[in-house]
Amino acid sequence: EPEVTQTPSHQVTQMGQEVILRCVPISNHLYFYWYRQILGQKVEFLVSFYNNEISEKSEIFDDQFSVERPDGSNFTLKIRSTKLEDSAMYFCASTLAGWNTEAFFGQGTRLTVV
Amino acid sequence: KQEVTQIPAALSVPEGENLVLNCSFTDSAIYNLQWFRQDPGKGLTSLLLIQSSQREQTSGRLNASLDKSSGRSTLYIAASQPGDSATYLCAVRGETSGSRLTFGEGTQLTVNP
């Protein structure tokens, strides 16, 4: 069964460092997303991406964040200068179409900023 | 702004019991609602997607209902098993919020053998 794959599963980084989280969405899906879940809190939307551009972003997704689809399969989230409060589980998701189709999530990357 | 609430926050039941998890949302203008399962430290597994035009959706022992006008959904789990122990999340896709999902805080379910 097709699945969304995320790497790494766990990343520890020092405050101020740049990190790149990687995702391989389901191959025929067209919409890609990043969400995050701070420990003990709700899953929160960060950004959606379609047709090689950001289609929507939340207030969390500030200038420290960027997304890219560098090739036909990968979808990345970059955090330029990590802060302690960026520590969270980051989930990638994809949908075949936009609002009316099922979202499939990856297993997540646990980011720990020390 | 859409708010999603799930009650109860935690639930512990003996194996074999039928149970209902509740989800409510403040803005009834939604495209659809999706139920997920989350195991500790893991990703989200999609269980059911129910469109705004639907009243019910079934998958195996799971049945989700949607009452869009009252802003409520329920997830019914029949004949619960210890393997059903997990956190169950509901998420809505609002008509004014593009394709993003807005999540509730989840119900942590424990099924005791």
Interface residues (C-beta under 8 A of the other chain):
Chain A: Q6 Y31 Y33 Y35 Q41 K42 V43 E44 F45 S48 S55 E56 S58 M89 F91 A93 T95 G98 W99 N100 T101 E102 A103 F104 F105 G106 Q107 G108 R110
Chain B: Y31 N32 Q34 F36 G41 K42 G43 L44 T45 S46 L49 Q51 L89 A91 R93 G98 S99 R100 L101 T102 F103 G104 E105 G106
